[in-house]
Amino acid sequence: MTTARGRADVIVIGAGPAGATAAALLASWGRSVVMVHRESGQPGLAESLPASTRKLLRFLGQSDIVEAAGFHPNFGNISRWAGKQAVTRSEEHGYHVARPAFDRVLRAHAQHQGVMLVEGQVQGVELGGSVLVDVASGNGSPVSYEARFALDCSGRAGVIARKGLRRHPAGYRTIAIAAEWACDRWPDDERAHTVVDSYADGWAWSVPLSGIRRQCTVMIDQDCTTIRKANLQGLYETELAKAAEISERLAIARQSSEPWACDASVYGTERAADDRVLLVGDAASFIEPLSSAGVKKALTSAWRAAVVVNTCFDSAAMQSAAFDFYNRRERQVYRECRARSAQFFSEAAAVYADPFWSTRAGSATEGTIEAGSELSDADLSRDASIRRAFDSLRDAPALDVARGAEVRFERTAVIEGRQLVMRDALVIPGFDEPVRFAAGVNLAELMRMSSGGRDVSAVIDAYHSRVAHVDPTDILKGLSVLVGKGLLEIC
Ligand SMILES: Cc1cc2nc3c(=O)[nH]c(=O)nc-3n(C[C@H](O)[C@H](O)[C@H](O)COP(=O)(O)OP(=O)(O)OC[C@H]3O[C@@H](n4cnc5c(N)ncnc54)[C@H](O)[C@@H]3O)c2cc1C
């Protein structure tokens, strides 16, 4: 059979949240994009998207279409983690989504932006002067597409990621077993809440898809469990019964589907950008579902990937810096997410004497955190010298600051709009790359306007008038980095 061949600027493999988002952005910026979509054979998961997801969707231009789809709202979590009860209620709503429906909405948006959607399965990828992707299309005929760049957005399948780029450092594997429930009498004030429950050797959660329909999932160790189709229902019942908070509520509910299992083991990658390929979303790394951050991570990864590829089209000379930027960010996000879940696993390990928890708590804390060129609040609070400096500056706004140790600036890649550009960043002792922002404040600018010697409130005024009107507390955080690391001194 002759193979038809098409051409595009970019080929996107997989049309989950990562693929649909990257494809939509690139098409809206004028790039020709082919997106290959294969329907998964598995039943769809119900997932919890916290309220903060909406800000991201607005930024990505997907908010109206997602809001219009009318997904079940998410007003927070009810948890009994390591024996402690906690309720987190958010003022704004997020979403509880059936993933197949959510993904369809994002795909429709991508098509609306001009993306060509090809129904089919990618079967082979050849990398050379360009990328050649072979697709078995829905109607059975083979098609191949040639493009300058490919984005592997194929999730855990990792069509390209598995060709030596992925690694499994965790040292444990997790399997999720899920089933749907009809819950007509779920407590009224909990119908828009995710319920999370830990137990001796696993954890469970329950995600509502409507006021009376929920999906309940148990997470268990894959290596300590024999899983066969024939024993899946029994295993599911046994595990769910251990999750007291959830099983209590399910006592008056009815299981409305057979259980199914899926791999939920974490993995990462050393190189998420390589030659002509970027690994995006779960294709690059998978974080603990406990975080409810997988979709947000996929969306931000897609945004960065789109900016990187868009930059390379406009300036081939930027490719090396752009790919380096992408690699660092993907590694940084993965490590930060793992460090956050480690805290929860450690809490559980302290209560349940079971290797399920100690293995997860120990493994997740391995390695150092790469802070990257944008320091988050978490980076700042990890560093004792920055914390001490913040306390001194907050309590004494009339303090004068002046230039301290030798200050060096270096050029680093930062995102501005749809491009990566090289800008000045500060070389700060103890950080693995030049830092441009801390708590959203431009450190290079802050350094320049503080080094002549002036009091803290004058620096805040100068920053407001010359750079941007940001929260004064964030400027204090920026100054704390400079003082804590000796680039400024308190006189
Ligand atoms: C049990 C469990 C619970 C979770 N709960 C949550 C939650 O509550 N909240 C949350 O934010 N995240 C959650 N996650 C994580 C979330 O599912 C992922 O992070 C998210 O799906 C990543 O999106 P993605 O687009 O990168 O990958 P995916 O969503 O996996 O999309 C990949 C797409 O590529 C397609 N594909 C694969 N191979 C091919 C091929 N050869 N050809 C063509 N197409 C292909 C697939 O069919 C799929 O459509 C959970 C994950 C698990 C396992």
The ligand as a Gaussian input file, in Angstrom:
#p B3LYP/6-31G(d) Opt

LIG

0 1
 C       -4.851000       7.085000      38.938000
 C       -4.519000       8.473000      38.496000
 C       -5.207000       9.541000      39.034000
 C       -4.897000      10.843000      38.639000
 N       -5.583000      11.881000      39.191000
 C       -5.293000      13.147000      38.833000
 C       -6.028000      14.244000      39.373000
 O       -6.944000      14.062000      40.161000
 N       -5.697000      15.496000      38.970000
 C       -4.697000      15.720000      38.068000
 O       -4.435000      16.882000      37.734000
 N       -3.987000      14.698000      37.536000
 C       -4.268000      13.424000      37.897000
 N       -3.576000      12.385000      37.340000
 C       -2.491000      12.704000      36.401000
 C       -3.030000      13.029000      35.016000
 O       -3.832000      11.977000      34.552000
 C       -1.870000      13.237000      34.041000
 O       -0.863000      13.994000      34.623000
 C       -2.337000      13.904000      32.745000
 O       -3.199000      13.044000      32.064000
 C       -1.162000      14.252000      31.841000
 O       -1.623000      14.693000      30.586000
 P       -0.804000      14.387000      29.255000
 O       -1.507000      15.090000      28.163000
 O        0.632000      14.642000      29.472000
 O       -0.906000      12.801000      29.039000
 P       -2.193000      11.898000      28.758000
 O       -3.388000      12.488000      29.376000
 O       -1.808000      10.521000      29.153000
 O       -2.406000      11.966000      27.183000
 C       -1.623000      11.200000      26.292000
 C       -2.437000      10.941000      25.044000
 O       -1.592000      10.330000      24.075000
 C       -2.306000       9.269000      23.438000
 N       -1.355000       8.314000      22.870000
 C       -0.553000       7.446000      23.517000
 N        0.162000       6.719000      22.646000
 C       -0.186000       7.159000      21.397000
 C        0.208000       6.803000      20.075000
 N        1.108000       5.840000      19.844000
 N       -0.367000       7.450000      19.045000
 C       -1.281000       8.447000      19.249000
 N       -1.692000       8.822000      20.483000
 C       -1.148000       8.186000      21.545000
 C       -3.146000       8.695000      24.573000
 O       -4.248000       7.955000      24.090000
 C       -3.581000       9.960000      25.287000
 O       -4.755000      10.488000      24.724000
 C       -3.874000      11.070000      37.694000
 C       -3.199000      10.002000      37.126000
 C       -3.517000       8.711000      37.522000
 C       -2.775000       7.550000      36.899000

